[in-house]
Each structure stands twice: as structure tokens, then as C-alpha cells.
Amino acid sequence: MSEVQQGNAGARTSPGGHAGRLTFQRTVPRRLVHRASVAEVFLTDALALGDDRFLLGAQWPRDHALYHPDVLGRSDPLLAAETIRQALVYLAHWHYAIPLDRRFVGRRMELDITEPQALRVTGQPLPVVLEARWEWVDSRPPHRHGMRLEAELVVGDRKVGRGSLQVVALDERRYSVLRRRTGGSGTVIPAQRRRVLTLPAAQVGRLRGKDSVLAATGRAGEWELHADLDHAVLFDHPTDHVPLMVLLEGVRQLGHLVTSGPGASGGRPAVASQLTSLTVDCLAFAELDPPVRLRVTDDRTTSRGGRYLAIDATQDDRGVAAITGRWYHAGTPVPSDSHR
């Protein structure tokens, strides 16, 4: 048994107070999922099953300023990504007793939405259950904890998708060493920086201009990621680098732009598309300034009628992340093996 596991001898086995059941009555403490705003906490409960397996409950809102339903009224797939992120962070602190002052660094994320039709928004917020399994990966406690969480997403009695997240949690000294080694200052850059005209919200599948994070570069197949540091959701709290969820938002918007195509007016896309599959390998920290460049390196139609994109994220000619994703037009059935 690892040192961090030994520190968890007194963990609860039924946080909701009902053996074998989850509660959706309130959110977990925001500090345990690294969120400043209660409104951005989606996780509600967790139940330890033993052998590093868990059930976790989440409630997805009927609407959200950034993660709003698509044109067919289905929940935003990035809600799934954020819920998996919150689940890993919560279990790290609540069950495995990793200290709250540790700095979490993303390594790899995978997401597959296999039943998007089951995520249709109704008259009530959507309760989601995560059937999760925890794994230690390159972990050297007590100063470095490497971990991976794999989760099946369940709505009602249907498995609607899966995802995983791998991170490393470092103490402050090791995090500072890593930041200096990768060229980062480790300090938070003020929000006062040059304003960039981003693409119209409709072109990137968003409803508000402030939510568009893509800017044209004038080069074919390449865009820049420009997220406003004052954005209440993308930057829920101060940070010294571009968070993983901000990068995912840029990738989602880029995929929507490329796979949908502009309408006759050049505004709202002629055909709406939805992200259904995503893999992100994090190669380096993305600094808050200068901008991250997103370049499409592969764009092809899949055998099942979707679109596959490979995207490189770079900054100052340095690789930040390698991303692949699949998009399907709204209304097109997603094949059961779409993630393969």
C-alpha cells in the first residue's frame, strides 16, 4: 500500500448517507475540485467501492453560459470532460488524502461520447453517474503523485460515453523547478494585455462574443487561441498557464469551424456539428502570453460519415499539445465504435 493510500484509512464509504446510492442534492466543496465559483462545480457525491473503484454523481445544468446545449438540445460534451477533471481532483483530495496545496499538471485526456442522443436536455438538470477506476502512474509520494482516472458515463441505465484523465500532482518546490525548466515564470500574468479580435461567436458554435477564443492568422489551416483572462468560466481563478479546459475549448471551436463551414452570409455555419471524440496529449505548459497556435495537420472524412481532425498546438515553435478529435453533424447517428 502506498503512503498516500495509508493516509486514507478513515475515508467514508457512503458520503451521501445512503449505502449503495449517490445523492444529487448539493455539490461537493469547491476547493476539492479546484474551483472558485460554486456555480462551476458539477460533482455532487462519491462512493468508494474498494479496489480503487468508485461511483461519482454529477448534475449537469439545463443551460450554462459557456457549456450550453447544441442546436438539437443535447448537453455540451465538454461538460463530460470537466466532470471527469473534477472527479479526479476530488478523489485525489477526498479519498487519497493528497494535500490541497499540490499543483496538478495534465498529461493526457481522452473523451468519447457514444450516445449523444441520451444527453438531451429536458425540464430538469441531468443527473450523471461516473463508474470510475483509479490507477497510480509514475507516482513517487509524498512529493509527486502520478494518477489516472478512467470513467464510464451513465445516464439512467445507459452508458453514454467514457473518458480518462492522467495528471501529476507536485509540491510547490518541484512545480517551481518544472516551470523554470520549461521556460515559464510561474507567476500569474495580469489580465491587461493586448486585445485581439476573435472570430464571430456563431462561426465557432458559441452564443456570446466573449466566449469566442479563436482568431484568424491569415495562414491556411492555422488559428490562434486568445482566451480572455477575465472570462469567468475559462479562468475561474488565477493561474500561471493556460488550463487544459481552455485548450479544449479552443479545439472544440476550431473543430466546429472547420467541420461545419460558413453559411451563405459568412456567419452562422450552414450545418452544425458536435464533438464526439477527443484525445489530448499534453507536451508542455502553454504560457498565458504569447498566443497558442492551433494548426490542422490532418483533416479527413471517416468511414462512418464523421470528420477526423489532427491538431497541433504550438507556442513560439514549441509543441504544447497534440490533439485528435471526431465531429459529427447534428442529427447524424454516432456509430458505437466511433472512438476507434
C-alpha positions as CSV (number, residue, x, y, z in Angstrom):
1,M,0.0,0.0,0.0
2,S,1.4,3.4,-1.0
3,E,2.0,6.1,1.5
4,V,-0.8,8.2,0.2
5,Q,-3.3,5.3,0.4
6,Q,-2.3,4.7,4.1
7,G,-3.3,8.3,4.8
8,N,-6.9,7.4,3.8
9,A,-7.8,4.8,6.5
10,G,-10.7,6.9,7.7
11,A,-12.3,7.8,4.4
12,R,-16.1,7.5,4.3
13,T,-17.7,4.7,2.2
14,S,-21.0,6.4,1.7
15,P,-20.8,10.2,1.5
16,G,-24.4,10.6,0.6
17,G,-25.6,8.8,3.7
18,H,-27.4,6.0,1.7
19,A,-25.5,2.8,1.3
20,G,-25.0,2.0,-2.3
21,R,-26.6,5.2,-3.5
22,L,-25.5,8.7,-4.6
23,T,-27.0,12.0,-3.8
24,F,-27.5,14.9,-6.2
25,Q,-28.8,17.4,-3.6
26,R,-25.7,19.6,-3.3
27,T,-22.3,20.0,-4.8
28,V,-19.0,18.8,-3.2
29,P,-16.8,21.6,-1.7
30,R,-15.5,23.8,-4.4
31,R,-11.9,23.8,-3.1
32,L,-11.8,20.0,-3.5
33,V,-12.4,20.3,-7.3
34,H,-10.2,23.4,-7.7
35,R,-13.0,25.8,-8.5
36,A,-13.6,29.3,-7.1
37,S,-17.2,29.6,-8.1
38,V,-19.8,27.3,-6.7
39,A,-21.7,27.6,-10.0
40,E,-18.9,25.9,-11.8
41,V,-19.0,22.8,-9.6
42,F,-20.8,19.9,-11.2
43,L,-19.8,17.0,-9.0
44,T,-22.3,16.1,-6.2
45,D,-21.1,12.9,-4.5
46,A,-18.8,10.0,-4.4
47,L,-19.0,6.4,-3.2
48,A,-15.9,4.2,-2.7
49,L,-16.4,0.6,-3.8
50,G,-13.0,-0.7,-2.9
51,D,-10.1,-1.8,-5.1
52,D,-9.7,1.7,-6.4
53,R,-13.2,1.8,-7.9
54,F,-15.8,4.5,-7.3
55,L,-19.2,5.7,-8.2
56,L,-19.5,9.5,-8.6
57,G,-22.5,11.6,-9.1
58,A,-22.8,14.9,-11.1
59,Q,-25.5,17.2,-12.1
60,W,-25.3,19.0,-15.4
61,P,-27.2,22.2,-15.8
62,R,-30.1,22.6,-18.3
63,D,-28.2,25.7,-19.6
64,H,-24.8,27.3,-19.0
65,A,-23.1,30.5,-20.1
66,L,-20.4,28.6,-21.9
67,Y,-21.4,24.9,-21.9
68,H,-24.8,25.4,-23.4
69,P,-26.9,22.8,-25.3
70,D,-26.4,22.3,-29.0
71,V,-28.9,23.0,-31.7
72,L,-30.7,19.7,-31.0
73,G,-30.9,20.4,-27.3
74,R,-28.1,18.0,-26.2
75,S,-25.8,18.7,-23.4
76,D,-22.3,20.1,-24.2
77,P,-19.7,17.2,-24.4
78,L,-17.2,19.4,-22.6
79,L,-19.4,19.1,-19.5
80,A,-18.2,15.5,-19.6
81,A,-14.6,16.5,-19.8
82,E,-14.9,19.0,-16.9
83,T,-16.8,16.4,-14.8
84,I,-14.0,13.9,-15.3
85,R,-11.5,16.5,-14.3
86,Q,-13.4,17.4,-11.2
87,A,-13.8,13.7,-10.3
88,L,-10.1,13.0,-10.5
89,V,-9.2,16.1,-8.4
90,Y,-11.9,15.3,-5.8
91,L,-10.9,11.7,-5.3
92,A,-7.2,12.8,-5.0
93,H,-8.0,15.0,-2.1
94,W,-11.1,13.3,-0.5
95,H,-10.1,9.6,-0.8
96,Y,-6.4,9.5,-1.3
97,A,-5.5,12.5,1.0
98,I,-3.3,14.3,-1.5
99,P,-2.7,17.8,0.1
100,L,-4.7,20.7,-1.2
101,D,-1.6,22.7,-1.9
102,R,-0.4,20.3,-4.6
103,R,-0.2,21.6,-8.2
104,F,-1.9,19.4,-10.7
105,V,-0.4,19.1,-14.2
106,G,-2.3,17.5,-17.0
107,R,-0.7,14.7,-19.1
108,R,-3.4,13.1,-21.2
109,M,-7.1,13.3,-21.7
110,E,-9.5,11.1,-23.7
111,L,-13.2,11.5,-24.2
112,D,-15.8,9.5,-26.2
113,I,-19.5,10.4,-26.4
114,T,-21.1,7.3,-27.8
115,E,-24.8,8.1,-27.2
116,P,-25.2,11.9,-27.6
117,Q,-29.0,11.5,-28.0
118,A,-29.2,10.3,-24.4
119,L,-27.8,13.7,-23.3
120,R,-30.9,15.6,-24.5
121,V,-31.8,18.4,-22.1
122,T,-35.3,18.1,-20.5
123,G,-37.2,20.0,-17.9
124,Q,-34.7,19.1,-15.1
125,P,-31.0,19.2,-14.7
126,L,-29.3,16.0,-15.9
127,P,-28.0,13.5,-13.2
128,V,-24.9,11.7,-14.5
129,V,-23.1,8.8,-12.8
130,L,-19.4,8.0,-13.3
131,E,-18.3,4.4,-12.9
132,A,-14.6,5.2,-12.3
133,R,-11.4,3.3,-11.7
134,W,-8.2,4.9,-10.2
135,E,-4.6,4.0,-11.2
136,W,-1.3,5.2,-9.9
137,V,1.1,6.1,-12.8
138,D,4.7,7.0,-12.2
139,S,3.9,8.1,-8.6
140,R,6.6,8.9,-6.1
141,P,4.9,10.1,-2.9
142,P,4.9,12.2,-0.9
143,H,6.2,14.9,-3.2
144,R,5.0,13.6,-6.5
145,H,1.8,11.7,-7.2
146,G,1.1,10.4,-10.7
147,M,-2.5,9.3,-11.3
148,R,-5.1,8.3,-13.9
149,L,-8.8,8.1,-13.7
150,E,-10.9,6.2,-16.2
151,A,-14.7,6.6,-16.1
152,E,-17.8,5.3,-17.8
153,L,-20.5,7.9,-18.1
154,V,-24.0,6.7,-17.3
155,V,-27.3,8.4,-17.7
156,G,-30.3,6.5,-16.4
157,D,-29.4,2.9,-17.2
158,R,-27.5,3.8,-20.4
159,K,-23.7,4.1,-20.8
160,V,-23.4,7.2,-22.9
161,G,-19.6,7.5,-23.1
162,R,-16.3,7.2,-21.5
163,G,-13.2,9.3,-20.7
164,S,-10.0,9.3,-18.8
165,L,-7.6,11.8,-17.4
166,Q,-3.9,11.4,-16.4
167,V,-2.2,14.0,-14.3
168,V,0.8,14.5,-12.0
169,A,0.4,16.4,-8.7
170,L,3.6,18.1,-7.4
171,D,4.5,20.0,-4.3
172,E,5.4,23.7,-4.7
173,R,9.1,23.3,-4.9
174,R,9.0,20.6,-7.6
175,Y,6.4,22.6,-9.5
176,S,8.6,25.7,-9.5
177,V,11.6,23.7,-10.7
178,L,9.5,22.2,-13.5
179,R,8.2,25.7,-14.5
180,R,11.7,27.1,-14.7
181,R,12.9,24.1,-16.7
182,T,10.2,24.7,-19.2
183,G,10.8,28.4,-19.6
184,G,7.8,29.6,-17.5
185,S,8.0,32.2,-14.9
186,G,5.5,30.5,-12.6
187,T,3.8,33.9,-12.0
188,V,0.3,34.9,-12.9
189,I,0.2,37.4,-15.8
190,P,-2.2,40.4,-15.3
191,A,-5.3,40.4,-17.5
192,Q,-4.2,43.7,-19.0
193,R,-2.8,42.6,-22.3
194,R,-3.5,43.4,-26.0
195,R,-7.0,42.7,-27.2
196,V,-7.4,40.5,-30.2
197,L,-10.4,40.4,-32.5
198,T,-11.7,36.9,-32.3
199,L,-14.0,35.2,-34.8
200,P,-17.8,35.8,-34.6
201,A,-19.3,33.6,-32.0
202,A,-21.7,31.9,-34.4
203,Q,-18.8,30.7,-36.6
204,V,-17.3,28.8,-33.7
205,G,-20.5,27.4,-32.3
206,R,-20.8,29.8,-29.4
207,L,-23.7,32.2,-28.4
208,R,-21.7,35.1,-27.0
209,G,-18.8,37.1,-28.5
210,K,-16.8,36.9,-25.2
211,D,-16.8,33.1,-25.5
212,S,-15.0,33.0,-28.9
213,V,-11.4,32.2,-28.3
214,L,-10.2,31.8,-31.9
215,A,-8.5,34.4,-34.1
216,A,-7.6,34.2,-37.7
217,T,-3.9,34.2,-38.6
218,G,-4.2,34.6,-42.4
219,R,-2.5,31.2,-42.9
220,A,-4.4,28.3,-44.2
221,G,-5.3,25.7,-41.6
222,E,-4.0,27.7,-38.7
223,W,-5.6,29.8,-36.0
224,E,-4.6,31.4,-32.7
225,L,-6.1,30.7,-29.3
226,H,-6.9,34.0,-27.5
227,A,-8.9,33.5,-24.3
228,D,-9.8,36.5,-22.2
229,L,-8.2,36.1,-18.8
230,D,-11.2,37.9,-17.3
231,H,-13.6,35.2,-18.6
232,A,-15.5,33.9,-15.5
233,V,-15.7,30.3,-16.7
234,L,-12.5,29.7,-18.7
235,F,-10.4,31.4,-15.9
236,D,-12.4,30.6,-12.8
237,H,-9.4,31.5,-10.7
238,P,-5.9,33.0,-11.3
239,T,-3.4,30.7,-13.0
240,D,0.2,30.9,-14.3
241,H,-0.5,28.9,-17.6
242,V,-3.3,28.1,-20.0
243,P,-5.6,25.5,-18.3
244,L,-6.4,22.2,-20.1
245,M,-10.1,23.1,-20.3
246,V,-9.2,26.4,-22.1
247,L,-7.2,24.4,-24.6
248,L,-10.1,22.0,-25.1
249,E,-12.5,24.9,-25.7
250,G,-10.2,26.2,-28.4
251,V,-10.0,22.8,-30.0
252,R,-13.8,22.3,-29.9
253,Q,-14.4,25.7,-31.5
254,L,-11.8,25.0,-34.2
255,G,-13.4,21.7,-35.0
256,H,-16.8,23.3,-35.2
257,L,-15.4,26.0,-37.6
258,V,-13.7,23.5,-39.9
259,T,-16.3,20.8,-40.0
260,S,-19.4,23.0,-40.2
261,G,-18.3,25.5,-42.8
262,P,-19.8,29.1,-43.1
263,G,-23.3,29.7,-44.2
264,A,-24.2,31.9,-47.1
265,S,-23.8,35.1,-45.0
266,G,-20.4,34.0,-43.7
267,G,-21.9,34.0,-40.2
268,R,-23.7,31.0,-38.6
269,P,-22.5,27.7,-40.0
270,A,-24.7,26.1,-42.6
271,V,-24.6,22.7,-40.8
272,A,-24.0,22.4,-37.0
273,S,-21.6,19.7,-35.8
274,Q,-20.8,18.2,-32.4
275,L,-17.6,17.0,-30.9
276,T,-17.9,13.3,-30.1
277,S,-14.4,12.1,-29.5
278,L,-11.2,13.7,-28.3
279,T,-7.7,12.8,-27.3
280,V,-5.2,15.3,-26.0
281,D,-1.5,14.6,-25.2
282,C,0.0,17.5,-23.2
283,L,3.6,18.1,-24.2
284,A,4.4,21.3,-22.3
285,F,2.9,24.2,-20.4
286,A,1.1,26.8,-22.6
287,E,2.1,30.2,-21.3
288,L,-0.6,32.9,-21.0
289,D,1.3,35.1,-23.4
290,P,2.2,34.8,-26.4
291,P,-0.8,33.1,-28.1
292,V,-1.1,29.4,-28.7
293,R,-1.3,28.5,-32.4
294,L,-3.6,25.7,-33.4
295,R,-2.8,24.1,-36.8
296,V,-4.8,21.4,-38.5
297,T,-2.4,18.7,-39.7
298,D,-4.9,16.1,-40.9
299,D,-8.5,16.6,-42.0
300,R,-10.5,13.7,-43.4
301,T,-13.9,12.1,-43.6
302,T,-14.2,8.9,-41.6
303,S,-15.8,5.7,-43.0
304,R,-18.8,6.3,-40.8
305,G,-19.6,9.8,-42.0
306,G,-17.9,11.9,-39.4
307,R,-14.8,14.2,-39.7
308,Y,-11.5,13.4,-38.1
309,L,-9.1,16.2,-37.3
310,A,-5.5,16.1,-36.0
311,I,-4.4,19.4,-34.5
312,D,-1.0,20.6,-33.2
313,A,-0.9,23.2,-30.5
314,T,2.4,25.2,-30.5
315,Q,3.8,28.3,-28.9
316,D,6.9,30.0,-30.1
317,D,7.6,27.0,-32.3
318,R,7.4,24.7,-29.3
319,G,4.9,21.9,-29.1
320,V,2.3,22.3,-26.4
321,A,-0.2,19.6,-27.2
322,A,-1.1,17.0,-29.9
323,I,-4.9,16.6,-30.3
324,T,-7.1,14.3,-32.4
325,G,-10.9,14.6,-32.5
326,R,-14.0,13.5,-34.3
327,W,-17.1,15.6,-35.1
328,Y,-20.5,14.5,-36.5
329,H,-23.1,16.7,-38.0
330,A,-26.1,17.3,-35.7
331,G,-28.7,14.6,-36.3
332,T,-26.2,12.1,-37.7
333,P,-26.2,8.8,-35.7
334,V,-22.9,8.3,-34.0
335,P,-21.5,4.8,-34.6
336,S,-21.0,2.7,-31.5
337,D,-17.3,2.3,-32.3
338,S,-16.7,6.0,-33.2
339,H,-13.8,6.2,-30.8
340,R,-11.8,3.6,-32.6
